[in-house]
Amino acid sequence: MEPPRLHANARAVADAAARQGLDLEIREFPDGTRTAEDAARAIGVGVGQIVKSLVFAVGDDVVVALVSGPNRLDEDRLAAAAGREGTAVGRVDAARVREATGYPIGGVPPFGHATELATYVDEDLLTYDEVWAAAGTPRHVFGVSPKDLVRVTGGTVAPLRVPG
């Protein structure tokens, strides 16, 4: 029997990974993995192993912050990681997320975006052997080593969480 076909967005993520030499096993959870807590529960891992792909503007530049599930992003730390201390940082709206990444909020993968985006990786993700990220939809995810995540995204590892 032929395996089920992947959603077009999940296929695009798998193809982007393959171009970087990374073979992904994308899993689908029909009940969804929209939040870090939903994803952790569905996959059966700790919420810290969930990669939140957050799209922010640092000044006029749209960037991606890959943040560990339970962490809140510290906007000043993101600006510092981008070499733009003191620059205004804020979330972008859903239309701008889709325009920049090609994916909807809740399904933004860490790579394979529609435009070239600087990526910053929460150092807390590197404490795990495997982390899980969205694969283009709120129902599709994949596991990856943090080392491969940094390599494939070209990400800059930095302290990104709100201290405390």
Residue pairs with C-beta under 8 A, 6 or more apart in sequence:
4 28
6 14
6 26
6 140
7 28
7 136
7 137
7 139
7 140
8 136
9 103
9 107
9 135
9 136
9 137
9 140
10 26
10 28
10 135
10 136
10 137
10 140
12 102
12 112
12 136
13 24
13 26
13 109
13 111
13 112
13 135
13 136
13 140
13 142
14 24
14 26
14 135
14 142
15 112
16 109
16 111
16 112
17 23
17 24
17 111
17 112
17 142
17 152
18 24
20 111
20 151
20 152
22 144
22 148
22 152
24 135
24 142
24 144
25 142
25 143
26 135
26 140
26 141
26 142
27 43
27 140
27 141
27 142
28 139
28 140
29 39
29 42
29 43
29 139
29 140
29 141
30 139
31 38
31 42
31 139
32 38
32 42
32 138
32 139
33 39
33 42
33 43
33 134
33 138
33 139
33 140
33 141
34 106
34 138
36 47
36 50
36 52
36 69
36 70
37 47
37 69
39 50
39 69
39 132
39 134
39 141
40 46
40 47
40 49
40 50
40 69
40 132
42 141
43 49
43 50
43 132
43 141
43 143
45 130
45 132
46 69
47 69
47 70
48 68
48 69
48 70
48 124
48 127
48 128
49 68
49 69
49 128
49 130
49 131
49 132
50 68
50 69
50 131
50 132
50 133
51 66
51 67
51 68
51 69
51 110
51 125
51 131
51 132
51 133
51 134
51 149
52 66
52 67
52 68
52 69
52 71
53 64
53 65
53 66
53 101
53 108
53 109
53 110
53 133
53 134
54 64
54 65
54 66
54 67
54 73
54 91
55 62
55 63
55 64
55 65
55 91
55 92
55 96
55 97
55 100
55 101
55 105
55 108
55 117
56 62
56 63
56 64
56 65
56 73
56 75
56 78
56 89
56 90
56 91
56 92
57 63
57 88
57 89
57 90
57 91
57 92
57 96
58 78
58 79
58 82
58 84
58 87
58 88
58 89
59 84
59 87
59 88
61 82
61 118
62 92
62 96
62 100
62 115
62 117
63 78
63 82
63 117
63 118
63 119
63 120
64 101
64 108
64 110
64 113
64 117
64 118
64 119
64 120
64 153
65 73
65 78
65 119
65 120
65 122
65 160
66 110
66 119
66 120
66 121
66 122
66 125
66 133
66 149
66 153
66 155
67 73
67 122
67 125
67 160
67 161
68 122
68 124
68 125
68 131
68 161
71 122
71 124
71 160
71 161
71 162
72 161
72 162
73 160
73 161
73 162
74 159
74 160
74 161
74 162
74 163
75 89
75 90
76 85
76 89
77 158
77 159
77 160
77 161
78 89
78 120
78 158
78 160
79 85
79 86
79 87
79 89
80 158
81 120
81 156
81 158
81 160
82 118
82 120
92 100
94 104
94 105
97 103
97 104
97 105
97 108
98 104
98 105
99 114
99 115
100 113
100 114
100 115
100 117
101 108
101 109
101 113
101 114
101 115
101 117
102 112
102 113
102 114
103 109
103 113
103 134
103 136
103 137
104 137
104 138
106 134
106 137
106 138
107 134
107 135
107 136
107 137
107 138
107 139
107 140
108 134
109 133
109 134
109 135
109 136
110 119
110 133
110 134
110 149
110 152
110 153
110 155
111 119
111 152
111 153
112 136
118 156
119 153
119 154
119 155
119 156
120 155
120 156
120 157
120 158
120 160
121 146
121 149
121 150
121 153
121 155
121 156
121 157
121 158
121 160
122 158
122 159
122 160
122 161
123 157
123 158
123 159
123 160
124 161
125 131
125 146
125 149
126 146
126 147
126 150
126 157
128 146
129 145
130 143
130 144
130 145
130 146
131 143
131 144
131 145
131 146
131 149
132 141
132 142
132 143
132 144
133 141
133 142
133 144
133 149
134 140
134 141
135 141
135 142
144 152
149 155
150 157
